[in-house]
Every structure is written in C-alpha cells, then in structure tokens.
Amino acid sequence: MKVQCDDLAALLAVLTGLYKPDLGSVITKELEEIDARRDSALVGIEMQIKSFAYHFEPAKQEAAQALINSLTTYGSGTSRFNYQAESTTIDSIVAKWENDPELVSALTTLNMPSWVTELKTANKLFDDRYLVRLKEDAMAPEENTVEVRSQIIQSYRTLLAHLQAHATLSIDNSYTETVKQINLLIEQFNKLVAGRSSTKEEEEVLTQE
C-alpha cells in the first residue's frame, strides 16, 4: 500500500506547487507595507492641509481651503478604501492637483509638492506590485489545477480501496482502526464544510437585506 500512499503524496505536492503559497505570501507582505506607506502620505497631506487652514497668513489659509474643497469631492476615509478603490482615488487626486493651476499654486504656497510626489510614487509602486501578484496568480492555469485535483481524487479512492481490502482480509485490527479514523476525519470535515456553507448563506441574506 506504500505505492498508493506515495502516489497521493506526489500529487498533493504538485497541487501545492501550482498555488505557490510562499510566493503569494511574500508579495502580500510587500503590498501591506507599500499600502501603509501611501496611507501615511495621504493622511500626512490631509493633516498638513487642515493645519494650514488655521494659519495666520490669509494666503496660506486660502490655499489650504482650496485643497480641502478638492478633497471633499472624493469623500472621506480614502486610506480605508479597498486596494483598487484607494489606488483609483489617489490617481484622481494627484492628477487633479498636478493639472489644476489653482491647486498647483496652492500646493506651492504651502510648500507641499514633495508630499504629492511621495503619494504618487507610493501609489505607483503599489499598483506595480499588485499587478505582479495578479500575474503570479494567473501562472497556475485553472485547467492544470482541475486536472490535478481529479487525479488526487482518483488516487485517494484507490488508496481507500486498498486499505478496505486489507482491512477485510487481514486479521490485524490496525487496518480496521485506520479506516475508522479516516471515516471520523471525513465526518468532521463534512460538518466543517456544512457549517461554513451555512455561514456564507446567512451573510448573503444579510447583504441582500
């Protein structure tokens, strides 16, 4: 029965390789760090602008108010948006600040062009790395994973058939005990899947409501 066990283990290793979990986790960590960088730039800009709104020089107050007005069109809490929404919003903000003469002047008055450069750089870096992750995810064709899963199911069933045959023919209770343990694991797994399915259905109902 070692042959059947080895065949199943080899197929599982192939499936794990297709998903490349280690690579995905590395890129995910990078994205989290870059996202924190652009969040810091965005929050820093917002705080600077708000502080200048109380500046003793009228010109700086006016410049700050112009920038605050431009930000209100995008709503609040941009740094808490999901990845794609935040990227798109930041791109729009930067484009507006770089092309609207009044806002360009306001940023210059407040000596904040470097802040905008940092925000733009961090957002571009995030988009580039996010694209890399999407490409890496696409490198494991769905056809391959489906085929390997099918082979794993067949290999698993073959292993169980051999195990059941040994349990029937052998006078040693160890095979029977192994079969019982496998059946118990299957039962526990099915309960777990059923529980998750129920939770998902409840979430969908709440979303619809």
C-alpha positions as CSV (number, residue, x, y, z in Angstrom):
1,M,0.0,0.0,0.0
2,K,3.1,2.2,0.1
3,V,2.9,2.8,-3.6
4,Q,-0.6,4.2,-3.3
5,C,0.4,6.5,-0.5
6,D,3.4,7.7,-2.4
7,D,1.3,8.4,-5.5
8,L,-1.2,10.5,-3.5
9,A,1.6,12.4,-1.7
10,A,3.3,13.3,-5.0
11,L,0.0,14.6,-6.5
12,L,-0.6,16.8,-3.4
13,A,2.9,18.2,-3.8
14,V,2.2,19.1,-7.4
15,L,-1.1,20.9,-6.4
16,T,0.7,22.8,-3.6
17,G,3.3,23.9,-6.2
18,L,0.7,25.2,-8.5
19,Y,-0.8,27.5,-5.9
20,K,2.7,28.8,-4.9
21,P,1.6,29.8,-1.4
22,D,5.1,31.0,-0.3
23,L,5.4,33.4,-3.3
24,G,1.9,34.8,-2.7
25,S,2.6,35.5,1.0
26,V,5.8,37.4,0.1
27,I,4.0,39.7,-2.3
28,T,1.1,40.1,0.0
29,K,3.5,41.3,2.7
30,E,5.1,43.8,0.3
31,L,1.6,45.1,-0.6
32,E,0.8,45.6,3.0
33,E,4.0,47.6,3.6
34,I,3.5,49.8,0.5
35,D,-0.1,50.4,1.3
36,A,0.9,51.6,4.7
37,R,3.4,53.9,3.1
38,R,0.8,55.5,0.8
39,D,-1.7,55.7,3.7
40,S,0.9,57.7,5.7
41,A,1.5,60.0,2.8
42,L,-2.2,60.6,2.3
43,V,-3.0,61.1,6.0
44,G,0.0,63.4,6.3
45,I,-1.2,65.5,3.5
46,E,-4.6,65.8,4.9
47,M,-3.3,66.8,8.3
48,Q,-0.9,69.4,6.9
49,I,-3.7,70.9,4.8
50,K,-6.1,71.1,7.8
51,S,-3.4,72.7,10.0
52,F,-2.7,75.4,7.3
53,A,-6.4,76.2,7.3
54,Y,-5.7,77.9,10.7
55,H,-2.5,79.6,9.5
56,F,-2.1,83.3,10.4
57,E,-1.3,84.2,6.8
58,P,-4.5,84.6,4.7
59,A,-2.8,83.3,1.5
60,K,-2.0,80.0,3.2
61,Q,-5.5,79.8,4.6
62,E,-6.9,80.3,1.2
63,A,-4.6,77.7,-0.3
64,A,-5.5,75.2,2.3
65,Q,-9.2,75.7,1.8
66,A,-8.9,75.2,-1.9
67,L,-7.2,71.8,-1.4
68,I,-9.7,70.8,1.3
69,N,-12.5,71.6,-1.1
70,S,-10.9,69.5,-3.8
71,L,-10.6,66.5,-1.4
72,T,-14.3,66.7,-0.3
73,T,-15.4,65.6,-3.8
74,Y,-13.7,62.2,-3.1
75,G,-15.4,61.6,0.2
76,S,-13.7,60.8,3.5
77,G,-11.6,57.9,4.7
78,T,-9.8,57.2,1.4
79,S,-7.0,55.4,3.3
80,R,-9.6,52.9,4.5
81,F,-10.9,52.0,1.0
82,N,-10.1,48.6,-0.5
83,Y,-6.9,48.3,-2.5
84,Q,-8.3,49.1,-6.0
85,A,-10.7,51.9,-4.8
86,E,-7.8,53.6,-3.0
87,S,-5.5,53.4,-6.0
88,T,-8.1,54.9,-8.3
89,T,-8.9,57.7,-5.9
90,I,-5.3,58.6,-5.3
91,D,-4.7,58.7,-9.0
92,S,-7.6,61.1,-9.4
93,I,-6.5,63.3,-6.6
94,V,-2.9,63.5,-7.9
95,A,-4.0,64.1,-11.5
96,K,-6.3,67.0,-10.3
97,W,-3.6,68.6,-8.2
98,E,-1.0,68.4,-10.9
99,N,-3.2,69.8,-13.7
100,D,-5.4,72.4,-12.0
101,P,-3.5,75.7,-12.0
102,E,-5.2,76.9,-8.8
103,L,-4.4,73.7,-6.9
104,V,-0.8,73.7,-8.2
105,S,-0.4,77.2,-6.9
106,A,-2.0,76.2,-3.6
107,L,0.4,73.3,-3.1
108,T,3.4,75.6,-3.9
109,T,2.1,78.2,-1.5
110,L,2.1,75.5,1.3
111,N,5.4,74.0,0.1
112,M,3.8,70.6,-0.3
113,P,4.7,69.4,-3.8
114,S,7.1,66.8,-2.3
115,W,4.2,65.3,-0.3
116,V,2.3,64.8,-3.6
117,T,5.3,63.3,-5.2
118,E,5.6,60.8,-2.3
119,L,1.9,59.9,-2.6
120,K,2.2,59.4,-6.3
121,T,5.4,57.3,-6.1
122,A,3.9,55.1,-3.3
123,N,0.7,54.6,-5.2
124,K,2.5,53.7,-8.5
125,L,4.7,51.3,-6.6
126,F,1.7,49.6,-5.1
127,D,-0.1,49.3,-8.4
128,D,3.0,47.7,-10.0
129,R,3.4,45.1,-7.2
130,Y,-0.3,44.4,-7.2
131,L,-0.1,43.7,-10.9
132,V,2.8,41.3,-10.3
133,R,0.7,39.4,-7.8
134,L,-2.2,39.1,-10.2
135,K,0.2,37.8,-12.9
136,E,1.6,35.2,-10.4
137,D,-1.9,34.1,-9.5
138,A,-2.6,33.6,-13.2
139,M,0.5,31.5,-13.7
140,A,-1.2,28.4,-12.4
141,P,-3.8,27.7,-15.1
142,E,-7.2,26.5,-13.8
143,E,-7.1,23.6,-16.2
144,N,-4.0,22.3,-14.5
145,T,-5.4,22.5,-11.0
146,V,-8.6,20.9,-12.1
147,E,-6.7,18.0,-13.7
148,V,-4.5,17.5,-10.7
149,R,-7.5,17.6,-8.4
150,S,-9.2,14.9,-10.5
151,Q,-6.0,12.8,-10.3
152,I,-5.9,13.3,-6.5
153,I,-9.5,12.2,-6.1
154,Q,-8.8,9.0,-8.1
155,S,-5.6,8.3,-6.2
156,Y,-7.4,8.8,-2.9
157,R,-10.1,6.4,-3.9
158,T,-7.6,3.8,-5.0
159,L,-5.8,4.1,-1.7
160,L,-9.1,3.7,0.2
161,A,-9.9,0.6,-1.8
162,H,-6.6,-1.0,-1.0
163,L,-7.0,-0.1,2.7
164,Q,-10.5,-1.5,2.8
165,A,-9.3,-4.7,1.1
166,H,-6.5,-5.1,3.7
167,A,-8.9,-4.4,6.5
168,T,-11.3,-7.1,5.2
169,L,-8.6,-9.8,4.6
170,S,-6.3,-9.1,7.5
171,I,-6.7,-10.5,11.0
172,D,-4.9,-7.4,12.3
173,N,-7.3,-4.8,13.6
174,S,-4.8,-2.0,12.8
175,Y,-6.3,-1.6,9.3
176,T,-9.9,-1.5,10.6
177,E,-8.9,1.1,13.2
178,T,-7.3,3.2,10.4
179,V,-10.4,3.0,8.3
180,K,-12.5,4.2,11.4
181,Q,-10.1,7.1,11.9
182,I,-10.4,8.2,8.3
183,N,-14.2,8.0,8.4
184,L,-14.2,10.1,11.5
185,L,-12.0,12.7,9.8
186,I,-14.3,12.7,6.8
187,E,-17.3,13.2,9.1
188,Q,-15.7,16.1,10.9
189,F,-14.6,17.7,7.6
190,N,-18.1,17.4,6.2
191,K,-19.5,19.1,9.3
192,L,-17.0,21.9,8.9
193,V,-17.9,22.5,5.3
194,A,-21.6,22.4,6.1
195,G,-21.0,25.0,8.9
196,R,-19.1,27.3,6.6
197,S,-21.8,27.0,3.9
198,S,-24.5,27.9,6.3
199,T,-22.5,31.0,7.5
200,K,-22.0,32.0,3.9
201,E,-25.7,31.8,3.1
202,E,-26.5,33.9,6.2
203,E,-24.0,36.5,5.1
204,E,-25.5,36.6,1.6
205,V,-29.0,37.0,3.1
206,L,-27.8,39.9,5.4
207,T,-26.1,41.5,2.4
208,Q,-29.3,41.3,0.3
209,E,-31.3,42.8,3.2
